[in-house]
Amino acid sequence: LALAEANAKLADANDARWRDLYAQGVVSKLDADTRGATASTNQATVEAAKASIAAAEATVLSLQQQLSFSRVTAPFDGVILTRNIDNGSLITSGSSTNTTQMFTVGRSDTVRVFSSVPQAEAVSVMNSKTAKVAFRELPNHPYPGSISRTSASIDPTSRTILVEIDLKNDGKILPGMYATIQFDAPRAEPPTVLPTNALFVRTAGPQTFVVGDDNVVRLRNLVLGRDMGNAVEIVSGLKPGENVVINPTDMVVDGVHVNTKVLQ
């Protein structure tokens, strides 16, 4: 381009000189027109060089964009969880037939725990904001978490609501691990808790034997709440302080008189 511009500048100067000479009658009009044509040709050469440079720059930009496609960058920091391609695999951009994902990338600095909460605890959990999450593989290390969202309805099949809890990961929690969750659910009053060895289930539903002040056994229907393993919460059917029969035998029936002994 610099050479073409220099030639065009020289041709313009020669054209101006030959026009002055023609005006003085020193040279013919043919010679003056020839110098003018040479100047026009050199100017056209300059424009062609500029067009070639613009085309080359566009080609370079296109190649740079294509080169950028060789580097796949995730929109966030994380780790590769699965890889579906190997070195040398042919990747076709925009193909509608090849829909295989190249990678699955996940964030590990914050993990999300999903829990299905029974209907009996749904209302109190929905009023909660925090929870403690424990992992069997990480004993004595509960993680504080915040409840990020809850479903707005009960699942008609499982009778549960879905609760999502976000945890800060110290690098020890692996995606896919099972966890035990303790919700910081507010309660209007402490629940009544019954040992599971005092509970039995018959056709009428959950029941227990309650011993009255007259030492007479009465069969009581119960509505259960949260199952805590060796004990279960009682929603209704039993009051705090009432005596129940532990490990009842077939001899214990409704209306029988018994002698009680308080377990230590």
C-alpha positions in Angstrom: 0.0 0.0 0.0 2.8 2.4 0.8 4.5 1.8 -2.5 1.2 2.2 -4.4 0.6 5.5 -2.6 4.1 6.8 -3.4 3.7 5.9 -7.1 0.3 7.6 -7.1 1.8 10.7 -5.5 4.6 10.8 -8.1 2.1 10.3 -11.0 0.0 13.2 -9.7 3.0 15.5 -9.6 4.1 14.5 -13.1 0.5 15.1 -14.3 0.5 18.6 -12.9 3.9 19.4 -14.5 2.8 18.1 -18.0 -0.4 20.1 -17.8 1.6 23.2 -17.2 3.9 22.4 -20.1 0.9 21.8 -22.3 -0.5 25.1 -21.3 2.8 26.7 -22.4 2.6 24.9 -25.7 5.8 22.9 -25.0 4.3 19.4 -25.2 1.4 18.0 -27.1 -2.1 17.3 -25.6 -1.5 13.5 -26.2 1.5 13.5 -23.9 -0.3 15.5 -21.2 -3.3 13.2 -21.4 -1.0 10.2 -21.1 0.5 11.5 -17.8 -3.1 12.1 -16.5 -4.1 8.6 -17.4 -1.0 7.3 -15.6 -2.0 9.3 -12.5 -5.5 7.8 -12.6 -4.2 4.3 -13.0 -1.9 4.7 -10.0 -4.8 6.1 -7.9 -6.9 3.0 -8.8 -4.0 0.8 -7.8 -4.0 2.5 -4.3 -7.8 1.9 -3.9 -7.3 -1.8 -5.0 -4.5 -2.2 -2.4 -6.8 -0.7 0.3 -9.6 -3.2 -0.7 -7.1 -6.1 -0.6 -6.0 -5.1 2.9 -9.6 -4.8 4.1 -10.3 -8.3 2.7 -7.2 -9.7 4.3 -8.2 -8.1 7.7 -11.7 -9.7 7.4 -10.1 -13.0 6.7 -7.8 -12.7 9.7 -10.8 -11.8 11.9 -12.8 -14.8 10.6 -9.8 -17.1 11.3 -9.4 -15.7 14.8 -13.1 -16.4 15.5 -12.8 -19.9 14.2 -9.6 -20.4 16.3 -11.5 -19.2 19.4 -14.0 -22.1 18.8 -11.2 -24.6 19.6 -11.3 -23.4 23.2 -14.4 -24.2 25.1 -14.9 -22.0 28.1 -17.6 -22.5 30.8 -19.6 -19.5 31.9 -18.6 -20.1 35.6 -15.8 -21.6 37.7 -16.2 -25.3 38.4 -15.0 -28.8 37.8 -15.6 -31.3 35.0 -18.1 -34.0 36.2 -18.4 -36.0 32.9 -16.5 -36.0 29.6 -18.1 -37.4 26.5 -15.3 -36.7 23.9 -11.6 -37.7 23.6 -8.6 -36.2 21.9 -9.1 -36.4 18.1 -12.9 -36.5 18.2 -14.5 -34.5 15.4 -16.9 -31.9 16.7 -19.3 -30.3 14.2 -20.6 -26.9 15.2 -24.3 -26.4 15.0 -25.0 -30.0 14.0 -28.6 -31.1 14.5 -27.7 -34.8 14.4 -24.9 -34.8 16.9 -26.5 -33.6 20.2 -24.0 -35.3 22.6 -22.8 -33.0 25.3 -19.0 -32.5 25.3 -18.7 -31.9 29.1 -20.8 -31.6 32.2 -19.5 -28.9 34.4 -20.5 -28.3 38.0 -19.8 -25.8 40.7 -18.5 -27.3 44.0 -18.0 -24.2 46.1 -21.7 -24.2 46.9 -23.8 -27.4 46.8 -27.5 -27.8 46.9 -29.3 -30.5 49.0 -32.7 -31.7 48.0 -35.1 -33.1 50.6 -38.7 -34.4 50.5 -40.4 -33.3 53.7 -43.5 -35.2 54.8 -46.8 -33.3 54.9 -47.0 -33.4 58.7 -43.8 -31.2 58.8 -44.4 -29.2 55.7 -45.9 -26.0 57.4 -43.2 -25.7 60.0 -40.4 -26.4 57.5 -41.8 -23.7 55.1 -41.5 -21.2 58.0 -37.8 -22.2 58.5 -34.9 -20.3 57.0 -31.9 -22.5 58.1 -31.0 -26.1 58.6 -28.1 -28.3 59.7 -26.9 -31.0 57.2 -24.8 -34.0 58.3 -23.1 -36.6 56.2 -22.3 -40.1 57.4 -18.9 -40.0 55.7 -18.1 -36.7 57.6 -18.9 -37.5 61.2 -19.1 -34.8 63.8 -19.1 -32.1 61.1 -22.6 -30.7 60.6 -22.8 -28.0 57.9 -25.1 -25.0 58.4 -27.2 -24.3 55.4 -29.9 -21.9 54.2 -33.2 -22.9 52.7 -33.1 -21.4 49.2 -36.6 -22.5 48.1 -39.5 -24.8 48.8 -42.2 -26.1 46.6 -45.6 -24.4 46.9 -47.7 -27.6 47.0 -47.8 -31.1 48.3 -46.9 -33.9 45.9 -50.1 -35.9 45.5 -48.2 -39.2 45.2 -45.6 -39.0 48.0 -47.5 -36.5 50.1 -44.2 -34.5 50.5 -42.9 -31.0 49.6 -39.5 -30.5 48.0 -37.1 -28.3 50.0 -33.7 -27.1 48.6 -30.9 -26.1 50.9 -27.6 -24.4 49.9 -24.3 -25.3 51.7 -20.9 -23.7 51.5 -18.6 -26.5 50.5 -15.2 -26.8 52.1 -14.0 -29.2 49.5 -15.1 -32.4 51.4 -18.7 -32.6 50.1 -19.0 -34.6 46.9 -22.1 -34.1 44.6 -24.4 -37.0 44.9 -23.8 -37.8 48.6 -26.7 -38.7 50.9 -27.3 -36.4 53.9 -29.3 -36.2 57.1 -31.1 -32.8 57.6 -32.2 -31.2 60.8 -34.5 -28.2 60.1 -34.5 -25.3 62.5 -38.3 -25.3 62.4 -40.1 -23.1 64.9 -42.7 -24.9 67.1 -45.5 -23.3 69.2 -44.9 -26.0 71.9 -42.7 -29.0 72.4 -44.0 -32.2 70.7 -45.2 -35.2 72.5 -42.8 -38.1 71.8 -43.6 -41.8 72.1 -41.1 -44.7 72.1 -41.6 -46.9 69.1 -41.7 -50.0 71.4 -45.0 -48.6 72.8 -46.5 -48.2 69.4 -48.2 -50.8 67.2 -50.2 -50.6 64.0 -53.5 -52.4 63.5 -56.3 -52.2 61.0 -57.6 -49.1 62.8 -54.2 -47.4 62.4 -51.4 -46.5 64.9 -52.4 -47.3 68.5 -50.9 -47.5 72.0 -52.1 -48.7 75.4 -52.5 -45.8 77.9 -52.6 -46.5 81.6 -55.0 -44.3 83.5 -54.8 -43.2 87.2 -57.0 -46.2 88.1 -54.3 -48.5 86.5 -56.8 -49.6 83.9 -55.4 -49.9 80.3 -57.2 -48.1 77.5 -56.6 -48.5 73.8 -55.8 -45.2 72.2 -55.8 -44.2 68.5 -52.9 -42.0 67.5 -52.0 -39.5 64.7 -48.3 -39.7 64.1 -45.9 -37.0 63.2 -42.1 -37.2 62.5 -40.4 -40.5 62.8 -37.1 -40.2 64.7 -36.1 -43.8 64.6 -36.4 -45.1 68.2 -39.3 -42.6 68.9 -42.1 -40.9 67.0 -43.8 -37.6 67.5 -47.5 -37.7 68.3 -49.7 -35.1 66.7 -52.9 -36.2 68.5 -54.2 -39.0 70.7 -51.7 -38.7 73.6 -51.0 -36.0 76.1 -47.7 -35.2 77.8 -47.3 -37.0 81.1 -49.6 -39.9 80.3 -48.3 -43.4 81.0 -48.1 -46.0 78.3 -47.3 -49.7 78.1 -43.9 -50.6 76.8 -43.6 -53.8 74.8 -47.2 -55.0 75.4 -47.9 -58.7 75.2 -51.1 -60.5 74.1 -52.3 -60.4 77.7 -52.6 -56.7 77.6 -56.1 -55.7 76.2 -58.4 -52.8 76.5 -59.9 -52.5 80.0 -57.5 -54.8 81.8 -56.2 -53.8 85.2 -52.4 -53.7 85.6 -49.7 -52.8 88.1 -47.4 -50.2 86.7 -43.7 -49.6 87.1 -41.9 -46.5 85.8 -38.9 -47.3 83.7 -35.7 -45.5 84.6 
